[in-house]
Amino acid sequence: MPLINTRHVYPLKYASNLFWLIFFLIFWPPLGIFLLIKNARFVKADSIFYLRYRGSWGWLLFWAVVFFPIAILIMAICGADVVEEKAIS
């Protein structure tokens, strides 16, 4: 009897260094949240979805460190796009 190989794809991926994400989520949660928003990927079938911020990530991360509510306000004003990338088969 042949073996059946089943593949389950976890719907979330993180596209950067996990150490820094975990470090900042523990010791400086506002910066950790923005790192998660910046580098998180959602996988569905052959598509990958992520956020593309229209402004400067540097300024957004700076304000997440200095004063978190300003970072939220800046992200809301500048906006972000949901990007879909499809795998070519």
C-alpha positions in Angstrom: 0.0 0.0 0.0 1.5 3.4 -1.0 2.0 6.1 1.6 -0.1 9.2 1.4 1.7 12.4 2.0 -0.6 15.2 3.2 0.7 18.8 3.4 -0.9 21.4 5.6 0.1 24.9 5.1 0.0 27.2 8.2 -1.8 30.4 7.1 0.6 32.8 8.8 4.2 33.5 8.0 6.7 36.0 9.4 9.1 37.3 6.8 11.9 38.6 9.1 14.0 37.6 12.1 11.8 35.9 14.8 14.2 36.7 17.6 13.6 40.5 17.3 9.9 40.0 17.0 9.7 38.0 20.2 12.2 40.2 22.0 10.3 43.4 21.2 6.9 41.8 21.9 8.1 41.0 25.4 10.2 44.1 26.2 8.7 46.8 24.1 5.2 45.7 22.8 4.4 48.8 20.6 7.5 48.2 18.5 6.8 44.4 18.4 3.3 45.0 17.2 4.6 47.2 14.3 7.2 44.7 13.4 4.5 42.1 13.2 2.3 44.3 11.1 5.2 45.1 8.8 6.5 41.5 8.2 3.4 39.3 8.7 2.2 37.3 5.7 -1.2 35.6 5.3 -1.2 32.5 3.0 -4.3 31.4 1.3 -4.2 28.8 -1.5 -1.6 30.1 -4.0 -1.8 33.7 -2.7 0.2 35.6 -0.1 -1.3 38.7 1.4 0.5 41.4 3.3 0.3 45.1 4.2 2.3 47.8 2.2 2.5 51.0 4.2 2.4 54.1 2.0 4.6 56.2 4.3 8.1 55.7 5.7 8.5 52.6 7.9 11.5 54.3 9.6 9.4 57.2 10.9 6.6 54.9 11.9 9.0 52.7 13.9 10.6 55.8 15.4 7.2 57.0 16.7 6.3 53.5 17.9 9.4 53.7 20.2 9.0 57.3 21.3 5.2 57.7 21.6 3.0 54.8 20.4 -0.3 56.8 19.8 1.4 59.1 17.3 2.5 56.0 15.3 -1.1 54.8 15.1 -2.3 58.2 14.0 0.4 58.4 11.3 -0.4 54.9 10.0 -4.1 55.9 9.8 -3.4 59.1 8.0 -0.9 57.7 5.4 -2.8 54.4 5.0 -1.7 51.0 3.9 -2.6 48.7 1.0 -3.3 45.0 1.2 -1.1 43.4 -1.5 -1.8 40.0 -3.0 1.0 38.0 -4.6 0.0 34.9 -6.6 2.3 32.0 -7.2 2.9 31.2 -10.9 2.2 27.6 -11.6 
